[in-house]
Amino acid sequence: MPDAHEFELRVHPAEKNILFRRTLIGLLICACLALAALFIYLQMLPEITVINRSDQLINEVEVALPSSRVVFDAIAPGEQSTIFYSPRQGDGVYRYIIRYEGDSEQVGQCGYVTGAEFGKRLVIIVGTVTPVECQESQRLL
């Protein structure tokens, strides 16, 4: 009578190599699909970008949306910063407070936001000649 160990499944080394390759290819395909989904998700999220074209350090920029707010940390002259925000918003305007080094600040509003604006982009340009300029656009997916 055969021993219990003789009935083990024996896989030829070449078949092990094929299984390893198929598993690796499957994992790579899953990773590529996950990265593509992440890219599409980030392209759909609305965003606010602040560009500092002034000669002053911006300590903080606070942008209030109808249903939330975003806060940017320090932005050096010539630099920019971007934050994505939730598309779940009510109707209203973007209200901003720009706080400069030395405790001076600038308050204003610009643009218009509504709910589910996927791909929306607001750029707030802080300059020296024109203090604040806002540009709204829609990214094509």
C-alpha positions in Angstrom: 0.0 0.0 0.0 1.4 3.4 -0.9 2.6 5.8 1.8 0.5 8.9 2.4 3.4 11.1 1.3 3.4 9.6 -2.1 0.0 11.1 -2.9 1.3 14.7 -2.6 0.7 16.9 -5.6 3.9 17.2 -7.4 4.3 20.2 -9.6 7.0 20.3 -12.2 9.5 23.2 -11.7 8.6 24.7 -15.1 4.9 24.7 -14.1 5.8 26.6 -10.9 7.6 29.2 -13.0 4.5 29.6 -15.2 2.2 30.0 -12.1 4.6 32.6 -10.7 4.6 34.6 -13.9 0.9 34.5 -14.2 0.5 35.7 -10.6 3.0 38.4 -11.1 1.3 39.6 -14.3 -2.1 39.6 -12.5 -0.7 41.7 -9.7 0.9 44.2 -12.1 -2.4 44.5 -14.0 -4.2 45.2 -10.7 -1.6 47.8 -9.7 -1.9 49.6 -13.0 -5.7 49.6 -12.8 -5.5 51.0 -9.2 -3.1 53.8 -10.4 -5.4 54.6 -13.3 -8.4 54.9 -11.0 -6.5 57.1 -8.6 -5.4 59.4 -11.5 -9.0 59.7 -12.8 -10.2 60.4 -9.2 -7.6 63.2 -8.7 -8.4 64.7 -12.1 -12.1 64.9 -11.2 -11.7 66.5 -7.8 -12.1 70.3 -7.7 -9.0 72.2 -6.7 -7.8 75.6 -5.6 -4.3 76.8 -6.4 -2.7 79.9 -4.9 0.2 81.5 -6.8 2.3 84.0 -4.9 3.7 86.6 -7.5 4.2 89.2 -4.8 7.5 90.0 -3.1 6.1 89.2 0.3 5.8 85.9 2.2 2.2 84.7 2.6 1.8 83.2 6.0 -1.6 81.7 5.3 -4.5 81.7 2.9 -7.9 80.6 4.0 -10.6 80.0 1.4 -14.1 79.5 2.7 -16.5 77.6 0.4 -20.2 77.3 1.0 -19.9 73.9 2.8 -16.2 73.7 3.9 -13.0 75.6 4.0 -9.4 75.0 3.0 -6.3 76.6 4.6 -2.9 76.9 2.8 0.3 77.2 4.8 3.1 79.6 4.1 3.8 80.3 0.4 7.1 82.0 -0.5 7.4 84.6 -3.2 7.4 82.9 -6.6 5.9 79.7 -5.2 2.5 78.1 -5.5 0.4 75.6 -3.6 -2.7 73.5 -4.5 -5.4 71.8 -2.4 -8.2 69.6 -3.6 -11.6 70.0 -1.9 -14.8 68.1 -1.7 -17.3 68.5 -4.6 -20.1 68.4 -2.1 -20.8 72.1 -1.8 -23.8 74.4 -1.7 -24.1 77.4 -4.0 -22.0 80.4 -3.2 -18.7 82.3 -3.7 -15.1 81.6 -2.7 -14.2 83.9 0.2 -10.5 84.3 0.9 -8.3 85.8 3.6 -4.7 86.2 2.7 -2.4 86.8 5.7 1.0 88.3 5.0 4.1 88.4 7.0 3.8 91.3 9.5 0.2 90.6 10.4 -1.4 92.4 7.4 -4.2 90.7 5.6 -6.4 91.0 2.5 -10.0 89.9 2.4 -12.1 89.3 -0.7 -14.3 87.0 -2.7 -14.3 85.7 -6.2 -15.7 83.1 -8.5 -18.8 81.0 -7.9 -19.1 77.4 -6.7 -22.0 75.0 -6.9 -22.3 71.3 -5.9 -20.8 68.5 -7.9 -18.5 70.6 -10.0 -16.1 67.9 -10.9 -12.9 69.1 -12.6 -13.3 72.7 -11.4 -10.2 74.7 -10.9 -9.8 78.0 -9.2 -6.5 79.8 -9.3 -5.9 82.7 -7.0 -2.9 84.9 -8.1 -1.5 87.2 -5.5 0.5 89.9 -7.1 2.1 93.3 -6.4 0.5 95.4 -9.1 -3.0 93.9 -9.0 -3.4 92.6 -5.5 -5.5 89.5 -6.2 -6.7 87.9 -9.5 -9.0 84.9 -9.7 -9.2 82.6 -12.7 -11.8 79.8 -12.9 -11.6 76.9 -15.4 -12.8 73.4 -16.0 -10.4 70.6 -16.6 -11.3 68.3 -19.4 -11.2 64.6 -18.3 
